[in-house]
Amino acid sequence: MAEINEAIELLIGKDREIIQILSVTLRMSFFSTLVSCLVGMPIGVALGRSSFKGKRTIKRITGTLMGLPPVVAGLIVYMLFTKYGIFGYLGWLYSVQVMVVAQCLLITPVVINLTQAIVSTTGRAITETAKGLNFSSGRTLRLLLSENRLALMSVLLNAFGRSIAEVGAVSLVGGNIQWKTRVMTTAIVLETNKGNFSFALALGIVLLVISFAANVIAGMLVKEEKQ
């Protein structure tokens, strides 16, 4: 009970370190979600509405990557960005930028598969309707995206929820450096191991509130889409 009271006091008092950790977390999650959606949604739309050679192979690859363990993703990115790696010259290791890269490796396959599932459900009917109305391919695509806009927004929110809750990959490539790359999940693990339960609990409350809000909004969008 004492830890809960201390955690609430930290939140009410707007502890400087908590605010900084929250800032890094939101910045990392925002950019990783943005990049993953910009890359993953067009691929998902193409897989959902088109038939082409190699489609099944791409779906198998993205399906496999959905189950990629976060520590493995972190290891891959670490090897690429270490000073002996291909992208070592960028000097991104132990930075927010490389944490975003690791997150994108984990989240993009999820975005691709969710988008593909949504578009494949409605894509054929919309395409046939658009063809009957003699729509151009560009107008057909706009119609498809418009009809699925709420469901696609829920994909974005799910991607954000996955990003903000990840710990393994970002800890490996970011280093959990105080005032620089420490995010809520890695800070919770660290503070719990140190026995600083009130600080960890304060971060946990913030993380739960953000994740809950994202899931509620995503659920509302899906429900509205079905009505």
N, C-alpha and C positions, 0 to 999 in steps of 0.2 A: 504493500500500500504506500509505503514511504517513497518507493521508486516512482510510482505513478504520480504522486504529488510533485516530486522533483522534476519529472518529465514535463508535466503541465506548466510548471514554473519556467522551465527553459523555453517552452514554446511561447508562453505569454510574454516573457522578457525578451523575445526575439534574439536569442543567443547568436552572436556574430558567426561562430563556426557553423552552426546549423544552417544559417542563411547562406553562407558560402557553399556548403555542401549541396544544399538544395539548388543553388544557382548552377553549379557544375552539372548536377544531375539533369536538370531541365534542358540545359544547353546541349548536352550530349544526346539526350533522348529526342529532342526536337530535330536536330540535324540528321541523326541516324534514321528516324522515321521518315523525314522528308526525302532523303536520298533513296532509301529503300522503296518508297512508293513511286518516286519518279522513274526508277529503274524497273521495279517489279510489276507495277500495274500495266504498262504497255505490253510487256511480255505475257502477262496473264490474260489480257484482252485478246492478244494474237492467238494464244493457245485455245482460248474459249470459243472464238468465233470462226477460226480458220482451220482448214485441213491441209497439211503440207508434209513433205517427206522429213522425217526426223522428229516429228511432233511427239511421238510416243517416247523416244529417247530423252528428249528434253524434260518431259513430264516425270520420267523415272529419276532423272538426275535431281530435279528440284524436289521431288518427293523424298529422295534419300537425304538431301541437304537439310530438309526440315527436321530430321532427327540428329543433326550434327551436334555432338556434345559441346557446350560452350567452351570448355577448357581446350578442346581440340581446335576450335575456331581461333581461340586466343593464341595457341601455339603456332598455328599457321601464320597468323598476322605478325606475331613476334618474330618469327624467322624471316619474314619478308622485310621487316622494318628495322631489324637489328643492324648495326653498322656494317656487318658482313653480308646483309641481304640485298635483294634487288633494289629496294627503295630506301636503303639505309642512308643515302645521301640527303634525304629530306630532313632527317633529324627529328622525326615525329615520335619516336619511341618514348613512352612515359609522358604522353600529352593527350589532351582531349581529342585531337584530330585522329590519332590512331585508335582511340577507344570507339570513335564513330565508325571507323573502318571495320573493326571487329564486330560491332553491332550490326552493321549492314550485311556482313557475311551470314549472320544468324537470321536476320529478319527478312531479307529480300526473298528467300525461298518461300517463307510463310505468306508474304504478300502475293507472290506469283500464284501459289496454289489456291489461296482464298479467292483471288480475283478470277482465276480461271473457272473455279466452281460456280461463281456467281454468273459470269457471262455465258458459260455453256448452258445454263439452265434457261436463260431467256434469249440468248443470241440468235438461235435459229428462227424462232417465231418473229422476232423483230426484223431480222434480215429479210425474211420472206415478205413481211408486210411492206417494208421499205422498197423491195424490188417491185411489188405490185403497184406501188405509188410512183415508181420510176425515180426514186431518190438516187443521188450520186453516192459514191462510196464514202465520201467525206461526210455527207449529211446523214448517212446511215450510221456511221460511227458516232456522230454527235447524238443521234437519237438513242443509240444503245447506251452511251454513257449517261445521258439524261435520265433514262428509265431506271438505271441502276445506281443513281447518284447516292442514295441513302445507304445502300448496302456497301458501296465502295467507301463511303465515309466510315462505316463501321470497321472495314478492313484497316483503314488508317488508324483508328482508335485502338484496335487490337494490336497493331504493330507498335504503337506507342506504349501500350501496357506491357508488351513483351520486353521492350527496350528498357523501361524504367525499373523492371524487376530483375534484370540480369546481373549476375555477380562474377561468375567464373572468368569469362573472357576479358572483361574490363579490368579486373584485378590483375590479371597476368600481363596485359600490355600497358596498362596505365600506372601500375605500381602502387596504387592507393596512397599517393603522396599528399600529405596534409597541405591545405590551402592551394592545391594545384589540380590533382586528379582524383581526389577522394569523392566518391558518390555515396548515396544513401545506403545502398546494399553493402558495399565494401566497408563502410564506416560502421554499420550495424554489427557485422562479423567481428571487426577489430575491437570495438568497444565492449562487446559481449565477452570476448576472450580476455580483455583487461579487467572485467568485473565492473565496468562502468555501466550498469544496467539502466540507470535513469536516462543517460544520454542516448543509449541504443534504443530505448523505448520511445523517446521523443521522436527520433528519426523514423522508427517503425510506425508511429501514429501518422506522421506526415505521408509516408509511403502508402499506407493503407488507404488514407483518404483520397490521394491522387489516383491510385489504381481502382478504387471503388467507383470514383466519379467517371473514369474512362470506361469502365465496364457497364455502368448504368446507362451512359449516353449511347454506347454501342448497342446495347440491348434495346433501347428505345427506338433507335434508328431501324434496326432489323424488324421490330414489331410493326413500326409504321409502314415499312416497305411491304409487309405481307398483307396489310389491310387494304 
